[in-house]
């Protein structure tokens, strides 16, 4: 395995999500979500929640602490 490969298992897992292949209702809901949020859009929110599930983080506080880690803030 290449030690310089930056594509982690999580990135492979998230890359399988195709937002343009969702139903019209789902796309409208995503657009409405993004309309009111400037910095934290739907895709980023989904990635954060999927990361929390993947890492089995028990609370919002733990999710916040996980993203204070310097390795994740790149």
C-alpha positions as CSV (number, residue, x, y, z in Angstrom):
1,X,0.0,0.0,0.0
2,X,1.3,3.4,-0.9
3,X,2.0,5.4,2.3
4,X,1.4,8.7,0.5
5,X,-2.1,7.8,-0.6
6,X,-4.4,10.5,0.9
7,X,-7.7,8.8,-0.1
8,X,-8.9,7.4,3.1
9,X,-11.7,4.9,3.6
10,X,-14.0,7.7,4.7
11,X,-13.3,9.7,1.5
12,X,-14.0,6.6,-0.6
13,X,-17.2,6.1,1.3
14,X,-18.4,9.7,0.9
15,X,-17.4,9.9,-2.7
16,X,-20.0,7.3,-3.6
17,X,-22.8,9.9,-2.8
18,X,-24.0,11.5,-6.0
19,X,-26.1,14.6,-5.1
20,X,-27.2,15.1,-8.7
21,X,-28.8,11.7,-8.9
22,X,-31.2,12.4,-6.0
23,X,-34.9,12.9,-6.5
24,X,-36.2,16.3,-7.3
25,X,-37.8,16.6,-3.9
26,X,-34.4,15.9,-2.2
27,X,-32.6,18.4,-4.4
28,X,-35.2,21.1,-3.6
29,X,-34.8,20.3,0.2
30,X,-31.0,20.6,-0.2
31,X,-31.3,23.9,-2.0
32,X,-33.6,25.2,0.7
33,X,-31.1,24.1,3.4
34,X,-28.2,25.8,1.5
35,X,-30.3,29.0,0.9
36,X,-30.2,30.0,4.6
37,X,-26.7,28.7,5.5
38,X,-23.7,30.5,4.2
39,X,-20.7,28.6,5.7
40,X,-22.1,25.2,6.6
41,X,-23.8,23.8,3.5
42,X,-25.7,20.5,3.2
43,X,-22.8,18.5,1.8
44,X,-20.4,19.6,4.7
45,X,-23.1,18.9,7.3
46,X,-23.7,15.5,5.8
47,X,-20.0,14.7,5.9
48,X,-19.8,15.8,9.5
49,X,-22.7,13.6,10.6
50,X,-21.3,10.6,8.6
51,X,-17.9,11.1,10.2
52,X,-19.6,11.1,13.6
53,X,-21.4,7.8,12.8
54,X,-18.2,6.3,11.3
55,X,-16.2,7.2,14.4
56,X,-19.1,6.4,16.8
57,X,-19.0,9.8,18.5
58,X,-21.7,9.8,21.2
59,X,-22.6,13.5,21.3
60,X,-22.4,16.9,19.6
61,X,-19.7,17.9,22.1
62,X,-17.6,15.0,21.0
63,X,-18.2,15.9,17.3
64,X,-17.0,19.4,18.1
65,X,-13.9,18.1,19.9
66,X,-13.1,15.8,17.0
67,X,-13.0,18.7,14.6
68,X,-10.6,20.6,16.8
69,X,-8.0,18.0,16.0
70,X,-5.4,19.6,13.8
71,X,-5.2,16.6,11.4
72,X,-8.9,17.1,10.5
73,X,-8.6,20.8,9.9
74,X,-6.6,20.7,6.8
